[in-house]
Amino acid sequence: MANRDQVAGMIDHTLLKPEATYDDVRALIEEANAIGAYSVCISPSMLPLPEDVDLGELRLAVVCGFPSGAVAPAVKAAEAALAVASGADEVDMVVNIGLVKEHDWDGVALDIASVRDAIPYAVLKVIIESAALTDEEIVKVCEIAHEVDADFVKTSTGFHPAGGASVHAVELMKRTVGDELEVKASGGIRDGKFAAELIAAGATRLGLSASRAVLDTLA
């Protein structure tokens, strides 16, 4: 089982509440540094960060097309490009779930590739909302993400009523992408036991908002 420090180093400490303020972001960054998180993940409207905000060693991630994914590819691409130009190191984009459910695989590929092409040097994570998909759909979206050179596939936004991460979804995603892409688990991770199960299933990054509470349940 992963220990506290190992889990902390996998965390994207996340704040995506619509009512979040710059003071909330400052507090998020301070806490992320204190617990040894890998990065912070915030809304793109928070960029560029104020000059008095010190990320330290943290990476900076933002979401794109969030939370529905129902945004034109060109708009997602522009949003991602602006975020990276404003300081983001990583972009967590939401795939168009409607296209996935329609099995419009060319449309899904265009959706992801548009963002990839717009941010060629940034880390791209593709949020697939695994709880809303069949196993076959999960596999297909992961295969497409691989084909268009994404860096991660990610389970969930944490906002979809179907739910968040599951061990089954992470196992399936990892089996599909192998070592070519990484897997980020997010949504509904509220204790260390579940976090450890997701890591054992193949997750290499965790999206958490209650990061300290999760870590406090680990040795």
C-alpha positions as CSV (number, residue, x, y, z in Angstrom):
1,M,0.0,0.0,0.0
2,A,1.3,3.5,-0.9
3,N,2.3,5.6,2.1
4,R,1.3,9.2,2.8
5,D,4.2,10.8,1.0
6,Q,3.9,8.6,-2.1
7,V,0.2,9.4,-2.4
8,A,0.7,13.1,-1.8
9,G,3.2,13.2,-4.7
10,M,0.4,11.9,-7.0
11,I,-2.2,14.5,-6.0
12,D,-3.6,17.3,-8.2
13,H,-5.0,19.4,-5.4
14,T,-8.2,20.7,-6.9
15,L,-10.5,23.7,-6.5
16,L,-13.2,23.9,-9.2
17,K,-16.2,25.4,-7.3
18,P,-17.8,28.1,-9.4
19,E,-17.8,30.5,-6.4
20,A,-14.0,30.1,-5.8
21,T,-12.1,33.4,-5.3
22,Y,-8.4,34.3,-5.7
23,D,-8.1,34.1,-1.9
24,D,-9.4,30.5,-2.1
25,V,-6.8,29.7,-4.8
26,R,-4.1,31.2,-2.6
27,A,-5.2,28.9,0.2
28,L,-5.3,26.0,-2.1
29,I,-1.7,26.6,-3.3
30,E,-0.5,27.1,0.3
31,E,-2.1,23.8,1.4
32,A,-0.8,21.9,-1.7
33,N,2.7,23.0,-0.9
34,A,2.3,22.0,2.8
35,I,1.1,18.5,2.0
36,G,3.6,17.9,-0.8
37,A,1.1,17.6,-3.7
38,Y,2.2,17.3,-7.3
39,S,0.1,20.1,-8.6
40,V,-3.0,22.3,-8.2
41,C,-5.9,22.2,-10.6
42,I,-8.1,25.3,-11.0
43,S,-10.5,27.0,-13.3
44,P,-8.9,28.8,-16.3
45,S,-10.6,32.0,-15.3
46,M,-8.1,32.2,-12.5
47,L,-5.2,32.7,-14.9
48,P,-2.8,34.4,-14.9
49,L,-2.2,34.0,-11.2
50,P,-1.6,37.2,-9.2
51,E,2.1,38.1,-9.0
52,D,2.1,37.5,-5.3
53,V,1.2,33.9,-5.6
54,D,4.1,31.5,-5.3
55,L,3.6,28.0,-6.7
56,G,6.9,26.8,-5.4
57,E,7.6,23.4,-7.0
58,L,3.9,22.8,-7.9
59,R,2.7,22.3,-11.4
60,L,-0.3,24.3,-12.5
61,A,-3.2,22.5,-14.2
62,V,-6.5,23.9,-15.5
63,V,-9.7,22.4,-16.8
64,C,-11.0,22.9,-20.4
65,G,-14.6,22.5,-21.7
66,F,-15.5,21.9,-18.1
67,P,-17.7,20.3,-16.8
68,S,-20.0,19.2,-19.6
69,G,-17.6,18.8,-22.5
70,A,-20.3,20.0,-24.8
71,V,-18.2,22.7,-26.4
72,A,-17.1,23.1,-30.0
73,P,-13.6,21.8,-30.6
74,A,-12.3,25.2,-31.8
75,V,-13.5,26.7,-28.5
76,K,-11.8,24.1,-26.4
77,A,-8.6,24.5,-28.4
78,A,-8.7,28.3,-27.9
79,E,-9.4,27.9,-24.2
80,A,-6.5,25.5,-23.7
81,A,-4.1,27.6,-25.7
82,L,-5.0,30.7,-23.7
83,A,-4.6,28.8,-20.4
84,V,-1.1,27.6,-21.4
85,A,-0.1,31.1,-22.6
86,S,-1.3,32.3,-19.2
87,G,0.9,29.9,-17.2
88,A,-0.8,26.5,-17.2
89,D,1.5,23.4,-17.4
90,E,-1.3,20.9,-17.8
91,V,-4.8,20.9,-19.3
92,D,-7.6,18.6,-18.2
93,M,-10.1,18.6,-21.0
94,V,-13.6,17.1,-20.9
95,V,-14.3,15.0,-24.0
96,N,-17.7,15.6,-25.7
97,I,-19.7,12.8,-24.0
98,G,-22.6,13.2,-26.4
99,L,-20.3,12.2,-29.3
100,V,-19.1,9.2,-27.3
101,K,-22.6,8.0,-26.7
102,E,-23.4,8.5,-30.4
103,H,-20.3,6.5,-31.2
104,D,-19.2,9.3,-33.4
105,W,-15.5,8.3,-33.1
106,D,-14.3,10.7,-35.8
107,G,-15.9,13.5,-33.9
108,V,-14.3,12.4,-30.6
109,A,-10.9,12.2,-32.3
110,L,-11.4,15.7,-33.7
111,D,-12.4,17.0,-30.3
112,I,-9.3,15.7,-28.5
113,A,-6.9,16.4,-31.4
114,S,-8.0,20.0,-31.6
115,V,-6.8,20.6,-28.0
116,R,-3.7,18.5,-28.5
117,D,-2.7,20.5,-31.5
118,A,-3.3,23.8,-29.7
119,I,-1.0,22.9,-26.8
120,P,1.7,20.6,-28.2
121,Y,4.1,21.1,-25.3
122,A,1.7,20.9,-22.3
123,V,0.5,17.8,-20.6
124,L,-3.0,16.9,-21.9
125,K,-5.4,14.8,-19.7
126,V,-8.7,13.6,-21.3
127,I,-11.6,13.4,-18.9
128,I,-14.0,10.7,-20.2
129,E,-16.7,10.5,-17.5
130,S,-16.2,6.8,-17.1
131,A,-19.2,6.3,-14.8
132,A,-21.5,7.5,-17.7
133,L,-20.0,5.1,-20.3
134,T,-20.1,1.4,-21.1
135,D,-16.9,-0.6,-20.9
136,E,-16.8,-0.7,-24.6
137,E,-17.1,3.1,-24.8
138,I,-14.4,3.5,-22.2
139,V,-12.0,1.4,-24.2
140,K,-12.7,3.2,-27.4
141,V,-12.2,6.7,-26.0
142,C,-9.0,5.6,-24.4
143,E,-7.8,4.1,-27.7
144,I,-8.6,7.4,-29.4
145,A,-6.8,9.5,-26.7
146,H,-3.8,7.3,-27.3
147,E,-4.0,7.7,-31.1
148,V,-4.0,11.5,-30.9
149,D,-1.1,11.7,-28.4
150,A,-2.8,12.7,-25.2
151,D,-0.7,12.1,-22.1
152,F,-3.4,10.9,-19.6
153,V,-6.9,9.6,-19.6
154,K,-8.9,10.7,-16.6
155,T,-12.0,9.1,-15.1
156,S,-14.2,12.0,-14.1
157,T,-15.0,15.7,-13.6
158,G,-16.5,15.0,-10.2
159,F,-19.6,16.9,-11.4
160,H,-21.5,14.3,-13.4
161,P,-24.5,12.7,-11.6
162,A,-23.4,9.2,-12.8
163,G,-20.5,9.3,-10.3
164,G,-16.8,9.5,-10.1
165,A,-13.8,7.2,-10.2
166,S,-14.1,3.4,-9.7
167,V,-11.5,0.7,-9.4
168,H,-13.1,-1.1,-12.4
169,A,-12.8,1.9,-14.6
170,V,-9.2,2.6,-13.7
171,E,-8.3,-1.1,-14.3
172,L,-10.0,-1.0,-17.7
173,M,-8.4,2.3,-18.7
174,K,-4.9,1.1,-17.6
175,R,-5.3,-2.1,-19.5
176,T,-6.3,-0.2,-22.6
177,V,-3.5,2.4,-22.6
178,G,-0.8,0.3,-21.0
179,D,2.4,2.2,-20.4
180,E,1.8,4.6,-23.3
181,L,-0.5,6.9,-21.3
182,E,-1.0,7.5,-17.7
183,V,-4.3,7.3,-15.8
184,K,-5.8,9.9,-13.5
185,A,-8.5,9.0,-11.1
186,S,-10.8,11.7,-9.8
187,G,-14.3,12.2,-8.4
188,G,-15.5,10.8,-5.1
189,I,-12.1,9.9,-3.6
190,R,-12.5,10.7,0.1
191,D,-10.3,8.3,2.0
192,G,-6.9,6.8,1.8
193,K,-8.1,3.2,1.4
194,F,-10.0,4.1,-1.8
195,A,-7.0,6.2,-3.1
196,A,-4.7,3.2,-2.5
197,E,-7.1,0.9,-4.4
198,L,-7.1,3.2,-7.3
199,I,-3.3,3.4,-7.4
200,A,-3.1,-0.3,-7.2
201,A,-5.5,-0.5,-10.2
202,G,-3.2,1.7,-12.3
203,A,-3.8,5.3,-11.4
204,T,-0.6,7.5,-11.4
205,R,-2.4,10.7,-10.6
206,L,-5.3,11.5,-8.2
207,G,-7.6,14.5,-8.5
208,L,-8.6,15.4,-4.9
209,S,-10.3,18.4,-3.3
210,A,-10.2,16.9,0.3
211,S,-6.5,16.1,-0.1
212,R,-5.4,16.6,3.5
213,A,-8.4,14.6,4.9
214,V,-7.5,11.7,2.5
215,L,-3.8,11.8,3.5
216,D,-4.7,11.9,7.2
217,T,-6.2,8.4,6.8
218,L,-2.8,7.0,5.6
219,A,0.2,6.0,7.7
